[in-house]
């Protein structure tokens, strides 16, 4: 059987912070935090597209070992999964890693051919895929989309999580979905649970 881990956050970590002085590296154009992309060794603004290399030391205090990546992105989840399940064949599906239609199609084909045991990805995995052997979906930071100022954040999060949950158990075998959350009493998450009973 196959598994999917879903996290709607590209890259390795959404924030790089200095443990010594507390400086957070942000975009010089729009002040959003820069996301670390470990594979490309870069920091990227997911709002305006600004990209720079990861600095060797803190730009604020000069510390050479203070900079640390905070929070999970799909690259970090894949790294942790490969440590925990060293024999598992792991695939990542994210617009940063699979940037062309051919690369996306190749990953989907590998999943369909059972060449991947655990696929990890962003919302690119949410719709339209039918993997009959996919029986487990884990949603990391399920409440991530609920914390914004967008008035439709709850509706969008419900739709996305519902679509992702629908990937499990589409074949003959029943599927299981796990939601990781800090807010289990949230109305959106409770609604998802009530509709899937």
N, C-alpha and C positions, 0 to 999 in steps of 0.2 A: 504494500500500500504506500501511498505518497502523502506528503504533508506540505502545507503552505504556511509561511509566516508572513503576515501583512503588517507593514508599518508605512504610514503615509508621510515618510520623511526621507528624502534622498540624501546621499552622501554618507559620510562616516559619523559625523557629529554636528549638531546644529549650532554649536558655540565653542569657541576657543577662548579660554580664560587663563590669566596668569595667577597661579596659586600664591605667588609672593606679594603682588600688589593689588590684585583684584581687577586688573585691566581686562576688558572684553574687547576682542577685535571686531570692529564693525566696518561696514562699507563707507568709504569716504564720500560717496555720491548720495546715498539715501539713508544712512545710519542704521540699516538693518544689520543684524549680526551676520558674520560671514560663516558659511558652512564649510567644514573641513571635508575634503574629498581625498582620502588617503591614497587611493589608486593612482590619481593624477598628481598627488603631492601639491594640492592647491587649496586655496580658500576662495569660495565662490559666493556671490550675492545672488540668491534665488529670486530677488525682486527686479534688479536692473541688469544683471549679467556680469557685473564687475568681477574680475578674476585676478588673483595675485598668488605668488608662491607662499608656502608656509614659512614664516620668518624663523631664523635660527635662534632668536632671543626675543624677549618681550619688548615691543616698541616703546613701552612706557618706562619700565624700570631697568631694562637691559638684562634681566635674569635669563641665564642660558638653560635652566632646567625647570622653570616655573610654568611654561605654557602647557596646558593640558586640554584635551578634547572632552567636552561635557555633553552628556545625553546621547541617546542612540539614533543612528540612521541605519539604512539597510546594509551598508557596508560593515558597520560594527556588529549588527545582528548576525550577519554571515560569518564574521570572524569568530564570534562566540559559539555559534552552532558548530563550526568546523572543529573547534577545540573539544566541545562536549560530545560530538558524534563524529569522530575522525574517519570512520569507514563510510559515512553517508556521502552520496554524490549530491553536491549542492549547486543550485543555480540561482542567479540574481537577475531580477527583471526590474529595471529602473531606467528612466529616460536618460540618465547620465551614463550608464554603463552600456545599455543596449540602445544606442542613439539612432540606428537606422531600422527600417522595416525588415530588412534581411536579418539583422541581429535578433530582433524580437521574434521573428518567425523561426529562427534557428533554436532559440530557447524553448519556444512553445513546442516545436517538433521533438526536441529532446525529452520534454515532459511527457508528451504523448507516446513516445517510444520507450518509456520507463528507463531513460538514461539519467534521470534526476530523481532523487529520493525526497529532497526537501527543496522547495522553491521559495525564495524570499523576495518580496517585491513591494512596490508602491501601487497606486491605484491603477496602473497599467494592467494589473492582474484581476481587477474587480469585475469586469464585464466580458461576456461573450466566450469565455473559455470553458470547455467541457473536458474534464479529466476524469474518466470513470474510476480510476484507482485512487483519486484524491479523497481521503476519508477524514483528514484532520486539518482544520484551519485554526491557527493561533493569531489573534489580533493584538499586536503590541501597542501599548498606549492608545487604547480604544477611545479614550476621551479627548484625544489630542485636538480634534476639530471643534470641540464644544467650547473652547476657551477664547475664541476670538470675539471681535466686536461686531461681526457680521450678523445682521438680524435673522438671516436664514441659515446660520451655522448649524443649528440643531437639525433642521430638515435635511441639509446636505450630508451631515454626519450620519443620520439615520439611513438615508439612501445608500451611501457608500458602504457602511458596515453591513447593511442588509444584502447588498450585492456580493460583497466579499464572503459573507457567511454562506451564501447560496452556492459557492464553489464546492463545498464539502458534501459528499454523499450523493452525487449526481448519477452514479452508476448503480449497480445492484446492492452494494454494501452501504449501510447507514453511515452518515458522517457525524462528526463531533466538532463543535466550534468553542474555542476558549477566548474570552475577552479579558485582557489585562487592563485594569482600571484603578484609579485612586478614588473614584466616585461611583460605587456600585448602586447608590440610591438615585442616580441621575435619571430623570424621566425618559430620556432617549434610550439609554441602555436598558432600563426596565421594560420599555416597550418592545425592544428587540427580543428580549428574553421571553416576554409574554406571547409574541407572535410566532416564536419558534418552538413552542411546546406542543 
